[in-house]
Amino acid sequence: MTEGEATVPNETKTPTVGRIVHVHHADRCQPAMVVRVWGETTLNLVVFRDGSNDAGDGGTGLELTRWLTSATLADEPGNHWHWPERS
């Protein structure tokens, strides 16, 4: 963090359409874009896949995205999302 840069705790962020969040799936963290907000903790997402590297998560490896509906805020695998970690 640089001098004067404000930090926003994860608990105070508000999800909005177009924001990027993370989803844990099949032991991997995948980026996802918010496409619908159902509240502060429930979202519809489009998850970006790593092509054939993600073929083991139920796809053929040809799909570059997958749809995730009613994902809830939690830092655990499953139908959940969380804010990206800051480096």
Phi and psi in degrees as GROMACS dihedral restraints (atoms count N, CA, C in turn):
[ dihedral_restraints ]
;  ai    aj    ak    al  type     phi  dphi    fc
    3     4     5     6     1   -92.1    20    10
    4     5     6     7     1   161.7    20    10
    6     7     8     9     1   -60.5    20    10
    7     8     9    10     1   134.3    20    10
    9    10    11    12     1    85.7    20    10
   10    11    12    13     1    -7.0    20    10
   12    13    14    15     1   -77.7    20    10
   13    14    15    16     1   126.3    20    10
   15    16    17    18     1   -82.6    20    10
   16    17    18    19     1   144.1    20    10
   18    19    20    21     1  -107.3    20    10
   19    20    21    22     1   145.6    20    10
   21    22    23    24     1  -119.0    20    10
   22    23    24    25     1   114.0    20    10
   24    25    26    27     1   -59.3    20    10
   25    26    27    28     1   145.6    20    10
   27    28    29    30     1   -53.7    20    10
   28    29    30    31     1   -34.2    20    10
   30    31    32    33     1   -67.9    20    10
   31    32    33    34     1   -20.7    20    10
   33    34    35    36     1  -100.9    20    10
   34    35    36    37     1    -3.3    20    10
   36    37    38    39     1   -73.5    20    10
   37    38    39    40     1   147.7    20    10
   39    40    41    42     1  -115.1    20    10
   40    41    42    43     1   122.5    20    10
   42    43    44    45     1   -69.4    20    10
   43    44    45    46     1   139.1    20    10
   45    46    47    48     1  -136.7    20    10
   46    47    48    49     1   158.3    20    10
   48    49    50    51     1   -58.6    20    10
   49    50    51    52     1   131.9    20    10
   51    52    53    54     1    99.1    20    10
   52    53    54    55     1   -15.4    20    10
   54    55    56    57     1   -71.5    20    10
   55    56    57    58     1   151.6    20    10
   57    58    59    60     1   -99.6    20    10
   58    59    60    61     1   131.6    20    10
   60    61    62    63     1  -128.1    20    10
   61    62    63    64     1   176.2    20    10
   63    64    65    66     1  -114.6    20    10
   64    65    66    67     1   148.2    20    10
   66    67    68    69     1  -127.4    20    10
   67    68    69    70     1   133.1    20    10
   69    70    71    72     1   -93.6    20    10
   70    71    72    73     1   122.8    20    10
   72    73    74    75     1  -147.5    20    10
   73    74    75    76     1   131.5    20    10
   75    76    77    78     1    51.9    20    10
   76    77    78    79     1    47.4    20    10
   78    79    80    81     1    63.1    20    10
   79    80    81    82     1    20.3    20    10
   81    82    83    84     1  -129.6    20    10
   82    83    84    85     1   151.0    20    10
   84    85    86    87     1   -98.8    20    10
   85    86    87    88     1   123.8    20    10
   87    88    89    90     1  -120.0    20    10
   88    89    90    91     1   142.1    20    10
   90    91    92    93     1   -75.6    20    10
   91    92    93    94     1   149.0    20    10
   93    94    95    96     1  -143.8    20    10
   94    95    96    97     1   147.2    20    10
   96    97    98    99     1  -104.4    20    10
   97    98    99   100     1   135.6    20    10
   99   100   101   102     1   -72.6    20    10
  100   101   102   103     1   125.4    20    10
  102   103   104   105     1  -115.3    20    10
  103   104   105   106     1   -15.2    20    10
  105   106   107   108     1  -157.4    20    10
  106   107   108   109     1   134.9    20    10
  108   109   110   111     1  -107.8    20    10
  109   110   111   112     1   124.2    20    10
  111   112   113   114     1  -104.5    20    10
  112   113   114   115     1     2.4    20    10
  114   115   116   117     1   156.2    20    10
  115   116   117   118     1  -173.6    20    10
  117   118   119   120     1   -71.0    20    10
  118   119   120   121     1   -18.2    20    10
  120   121   122   123     1  -127.2    20    10
  121   122   123   124     1    -2.2    20    10
  123   124   125   126     1  -121.5    20    10
  124   125   126   127     1   125.8    20    10
  126   127   128   129     1  -135.9    20    10
  127   128   129   130     1   154.0    20    10
  129   130   131   132     1   -98.7    20    10
  130   131   132   133     1   135.6    20    10
  132   133   134   135     1  -131.3    20    10
  133   134   135   136     1   152.8    20    10
  135   136   137   138     1  -109.7    20    10
  136   137   138   139     1   116.6    20    10
  138   139   140   141     1   -93.1    20    10
  139   140   141   142     1   132.3    20    10
  141   142   143   144     1   -90.5    20    10
  142   143   144   145     1   124.1    20    10
  144   145   146   147     1  -100.6    20    10
  145   146   147   148     1   159.5    20    10
  147   148   149   150     1   -97.9    20    10
  148   149   150   151     1    54.2    20    10
  150   151   152   153     1    48.4    20    10
  151   152   153   154     1  -131.5    20    10
  153   154   155   156     1   -68.1    20    10
  154   155   156   157     1   -17.0    20    10
  156   157   158   159     1   -66.8    20    10
  157   158   159   160     1   -21.0    20    10
  159   160   161   162     1  -106.9    20    10
  160   161   162   163     1    20.2    20    10
  162   163   164   165     1   -63.2    20    10
  163   164   165   166     1   -25.2    20    10
  165   166   167   168     1   -76.3    20    10
  166   167   168   169     1    -2.9    20    10
  168   169   170   171     1   -98.1    20    10
  169   170   171   172     1    28.3    20    10
  171   172   173   174     1   100.5    20    10
  172   173   174   175     1    -4.3    20    10
  174   175   176   177     1  -105.4    20    10
  175   176   177   178     1   177.2    20    10
  177   178   179   180     1   -90.9    20    10
  178   179   180   181     1    -9.7    20    10
  180   181   182   183     1    94.7    20    10
  181   182   183   184     1    -8.6    20    10
  183   184   185   186     1   -91.6    20    10
  184   185   186   187     1   -22.8    20    10
  186   187   188   189     1   -79.0    20    10
  187   188   189   190     1   131.2    20    10
  189   190   191   192     1   -93.0    20    10
  190   191   192   193     1   -13.0    20    10
  192   193   194   195     1  -138.4    20    10
  193   194   195   196     1   161.6    20    10
  195   196   197   198     1  -140.4    20    10
  196   197   198   199     1   151.8    20    10
  198   199   200   201     1   -93.1    20    10
  199   200   201   202     1   132.6    20    10
  201   202   203   204     1  -130.1    20    10
  202   203   204   205     1   113.1    20    10
  204   205   206   207     1  -102.9    20    10
  205   206   207   208     1   149.9    20    10
  207   208   209   210     1    50.9    20    10
  208   209   210   211     1    41.4    20    10
  210   211   212   213     1   -74.2    20    10
  211   212   213   214     1   137.4    20    10
  213   214   215   216     1  -108.4    20    10
  214   215   216   217     1   155.4    20    10
  216   217   218   219     1   -71.6    20    10
  217   218   219   220     1   116.0    20    10
  219   220   221   222     1  -169.9    20    10
  220   221   222   223     1   145.4    20    10
  222   223   224   225     1   -96.6    20    10
  223   224   225   226     1    63.9    20    10
  225   226   227   228     1  -153.0    20    10
  226   227   228   229     1   159.6    20    10
  228   229   230   231     1   -62.9    20    10
  229   230   231   232     1   158.2    20    10
  231   232   233   234     1   118.4    20    10
  232   233   234   235     1  -153.6    20    10
  234   235   236   237     1   -83.4    20    10
  235   236   237   238     1    55.4    20    10
  237   238   239   240     1  -132.2    20    10
  238   239   240   241     1   157.3    20    10
  240   241   242   243     1  -130.9    20    10
  241   242   243   244     1   162.6    20    10
  243   244   245   246     1  -151.2    20    10
  244   245   246   247     1   162.7    20    10
  246   247   248   249     1   -69.9    20    10
  247   248   249   250     1   145.5    20    10
  249   250   251   252     1   -60.2    20    10
  250   251   252   253     1   144.3    20    10
  252   253   254   255     1   -68.9    20    10
  253   254   255   256     1   148.6    20    10
  255   256   257   258     1   -93.9    20    10
  256   257   258   259     1   139.0    20    10
